[in-house]
Amino acid sequence: MFSVFLCCRCSIIPDECSRLYFEELSFEVVLDIYQLENPRGVIVSVGGQIPNNLAIPLWQAGVKILGTSPADIDTAENRQKFSALMDSIQVDQPVSVPQRMPRLHWVMRCTLAREPF
């Protein structure tokens, strides 16, 4: 099997791969390598936040994504979508407050810690 690995950190080097690229993880770089190598598909659901965030743009550009679907990655990464999913299957969650509301965050911290405010 032929495998291509795109690495942006020297600390993560696979033991076995057919070709190794040390490049930044960006939409343009991944798309260029995809078009050059013409692989069966790309696995984006491992490697952290950047690959997860690239899943939908790459999929929209016609890149075949292997493994977890870009829509499911987006649902898992987007707090509002994930919370809605948990609500739809009736899974209890901690109270969540948008970060753009600092006063409410402070009140919530005090309330959860049972401190007076």
ZAMIVEX-555112 format. One record per residue (C-alpha): residue in one letter; x, y negated, z. Coordinates in steps of 0.001 Angstrom, whole numbers, plus 500000, padded with zeros to 6 digits. Each point is the difference from the previous one (the first is absolute). Example, Ala and Ser with C-alpha at 12.3 -4.5 7.8 and 13.67 -1.06 7.14 Angstrom:
// ZAMIVEX-555112
A512300504500507800S501370496560499340
//
This chain:
// ZAMIVEX-555112
M500000500000500000F501238496515499102S499492497340502673V500762496291500049F500448498182503289L499812496232500396C501755498863503157C500308496510501435R501956501006503134C503179501998500069S498888501782503174I497356501964498079I501719502162497421P498370503311499089D502077503162499991E498701501069496637C498854497782497185S500844499961496327R500417496255499723L500421497349502694Y499343496263499619F501083497432502584E497650497121499256E497544497735501742L496507501389500391S497908497664497904F497201500461497515E502219498987497064V502901502291500950V497785503028500619L498125499420496749D503267499622498048I501379503266501437Y496656501749499401Q500025498952496347L503681500953499601E499756503424501677N496464500896498833P499231502234503032R496870502063500575G499104497598502796V501153497968502975I499669500710503720V499498496736501875S498450501142503255V503337500520501748G502609497409500751G498228497273501920Q497984496878499372I501490498891496668P499183503208498083N496525500040501543N499411496420498857L501192500862496473A497582502913499583I497000498082498611P501941497646497680L501959502955498566W496821502046499561Q498298497040498285A503011499777497652G499442503603498917V502567501748502211K498829503491500967I500027500145503801L500523503454501533G498786500967503460T497840497613501983S497814497841497752P500737496251499853A496448499281501217D500547502174503089I503386498397500671D498345496579499768T497223501073502390A502558501238502523E502148496857499728N497197497401500036R498752499498503567Q496521498886498977K499498502870497554F501368502510502511S497757498643502749A496973500220497679L500914503612499197M500265500850503706D496634498302500627S498413502002497164I501020503281501630Q499208498693503496V503522500066501420D500445497662502969Q502698497362499590P501576497332502171V498584496514499554S501758498224497146V500304496247499607P501285498248496857Q503480498562500539R498866496606498760M498118499528503287P502791499496502607R497691498752502798L497811503091499673H503136502199500012W501042498411503296V496523500546501492M500016503625498823R503453500629501500C498876498573503317T496742501952499910L501707503295499141A502634499420502683R497251498962502456E501732496715500684P498124496787500660F499943497477497193
//
